[in-house]
Amino acid sequence: MKNIIFLIFSIILVCCGTTQKGNEREILEQKLEAFQFLSKYHHQLHVMIGEEEGNIKKAYDEFYSAIITKKNIELIPIKDAFSRIEPNDFNSNSESVQRLDYLVDYYQSGLSMQIEGVFRGHGYLEVLDIDAALEIYDRILR
């Protein structure tokens, strides 16, 4: 009877430990994808608010086409803020566009800190290469 209880307890520990690692990696993947998305489309946002030269309507369409297809839970606040922008009635002074820019600036900074926090929590104190982050993560867990 003791052997059976020990076996069951051992299986539970192994399964829970694997699930926790898998969940942490999945969360990290979501954060990395969101961070990289915001980095990639930040230029379009700056065009929309008039900080950079370019076609405002084209920048809006590019950002919209990219964000609408994303299923990343980390991007829900960005999607919601973007949906508050009226597509036919906005300009660089639009309050909803300005608010989206504020959100993206702070949100991206927050994601960066969270991503680096995961790595520091595993003892990785070097400057993090975001493009290689998952490879580094997998390597430090071995």
C-alpha positions as CSV (number, residue, x, y, z in Angstrom):
1,M,0.0,0.0,0.0
2,K,2.9,2.4,0.8
3,N,4.4,1.7,-2.6
4,I,1.2,2.6,-4.4
5,I,0.8,5.9,-2.5
6,F,4.4,6.7,-3.1
7,L,4.0,6.0,-6.9
8,I,0.8,8.1,-7.1
9,F,2.5,11.0,-5.3
10,S,5.6,10.7,-7.5
11,I,3.4,10.8,-10.7
12,I,1.6,13.9,-9.4
13,L,4.8,15.7,-8.7
14,V,6.2,14.9,-12.1
15,C,3.0,16.0,-13.9
16,C,2.6,19.2,-11.9
17,G,6.2,20.2,-12.4
18,T,6.0,19.6,-16.2
19,T,2.7,21.5,-16.4
20,Q,4.2,24.5,-14.5
21,K,7.2,24.7,-16.9
22,G,4.9,24.3,-19.9
23,N,2.7,27.1,-18.7
24,E,5.5,29.4,-17.9
25,R,6.9,28.8,-21.5
26,E,3.5,29.4,-23.0
27,I,3.1,32.7,-21.1
28,L,6.6,33.7,-22.1
29,E,5.8,32.9,-25.8
30,Q,2.7,35.1,-25.6
31,K,4.6,38.0,-24.0
32,L,7.4,37.7,-26.6
33,E,5.0,37.6,-29.5
34,A,3.1,40.7,-28.2
35,F,6.4,42.6,-27.6
36,Q,7.7,41.8,-31.1
37,F,4.3,42.7,-32.6
38,L,4.4,46.1,-30.9
39,S,8.0,46.7,-31.9
40,K,7.2,45.8,-35.6
41,Y,4.1,48.1,-35.8
42,H,5.2,51.0,-33.6
43,H,6.3,52.9,-36.7
44,Q,2.7,52.8,-38.1
45,L,1.4,54.1,-34.9
46,H,3.9,57.0,-35.0
47,V,2.8,57.8,-38.5
48,M,-0.8,57.8,-37.3
49,I,-0.1,60.4,-34.6
50,G,2.0,62.5,-36.9
51,E,5.4,62.0,-35.2
52,E,6.8,60.4,-38.4
53,E,6.2,61.0,-42.0
54,G,3.9,58.8,-44.0
55,N,0.4,58.1,-45.2
56,I,-1.8,58.0,-42.1
57,K,-4.6,56.0,-43.8
58,K,-2.0,53.4,-45.0
59,A,-0.5,53.2,-41.5
60,Y,-3.9,52.7,-40.0
61,D,-4.8,49.9,-42.5
62,E,-1.5,48.1,-41.9
63,F,-1.9,48.2,-38.1
64,Y,-5.5,47.2,-38.4
65,S,-4.7,44.2,-40.7
66,A,-2.0,43.0,-38.4
67,I,-3.8,43.4,-35.1
68,I,-7.2,41.9,-36.2
69,T,-5.6,38.5,-37.0
70,K,-3.8,38.2,-33.6
71,K,-5.3,35.8,-31.0
72,N,-2.7,36.7,-28.4
73,I,-4.2,37.4,-25.0
74,E,-1.5,39.9,-24.3
75,L,-2.7,42.1,-27.1
76,I,-6.4,42.3,-26.0
77,P,-5.9,45.9,-24.5
78,I,-4.2,47.0,-27.7
79,K,-7.1,45.5,-29.8
80,D,-9.7,47.2,-27.6
81,A,-8.0,50.6,-27.8
82,F,-7.6,50.3,-31.5
83,S,-11.2,49.4,-31.9
84,R,-12.1,52.8,-30.3
85,I,-10.5,54.6,-33.3
86,E,-13.1,55.6,-35.9
87,P,-11.5,54.5,-39.2
88,N,-13.1,57.3,-41.3
89,D,-12.9,60.0,-38.7
90,F,-9.4,60.3,-37.3
91,N,-6.3,62.3,-37.7
92,S,-3.0,62.8,-36.0
93,N,-4.7,64.8,-33.3
94,S,-7.3,62.2,-32.6
95,E,-7.6,61.6,-28.9
96,S,-8.2,57.8,-29.4
97,V,-5.0,57.5,-31.5
98,Q,-3.0,59.4,-28.8
99,R,-4.4,57.1,-26.1
100,L,-3.4,54.1,-28.2
101,D,0.1,55.5,-28.5
102,Y,0.3,56.0,-24.7
103,L,-0.9,52.5,-24.1
104,V,1.5,50.9,-26.6
105,D,4.5,52.8,-25.1
106,Y,3.8,51.7,-21.5
107,Y,2.5,48.3,-22.4
108,Q,5.6,47.5,-24.4
109,S,7.8,48.7,-21.6
110,G,5.9,46.5,-19.2
111,L,6.2,43.4,-21.4
112,S,9.9,44.0,-21.6
113,M,10.2,44.1,-17.9
114,Q,8.1,40.9,-17.5
115,I,10.1,39.0,-20.1
116,E,13.4,40.0,-18.5
117,G,11.9,39.2,-15.1
118,V,11.3,35.6,-16.1
119,F,14.9,35.2,-17.2
120,R,16.3,36.9,-14.1
121,G,14.2,34.6,-12.1
122,H,16.1,31.7,-13.6
123,G,19.4,33.4,-13.0
124,Y,20.0,34.7,-16.5
125,L,21.5,38.1,-15.9
126,E,22.9,38.9,-19.3
127,V,21.5,41.4,-21.8
128,L,18.6,39.5,-23.4
129,D,18.4,39.0,-27.2
130,I,14.6,39.1,-27.7
131,D,14.9,37.3,-31.0
132,A,16.7,34.3,-29.4
133,A,14.7,34.5,-26.1
134,L,12.9,31.1,-26.4
135,E,16.1,29.3,-27.4
136,I,17.9,30.9,-24.4
137,Y,14.9,30.0,-22.2
138,D,15.0,26.3,-23.3
139,R,18.8,26.2,-22.8
140,I,18.7,27.6,-19.2
141,L,16.0,25.1,-18.2
142,R,18.1,22.1,-19.2
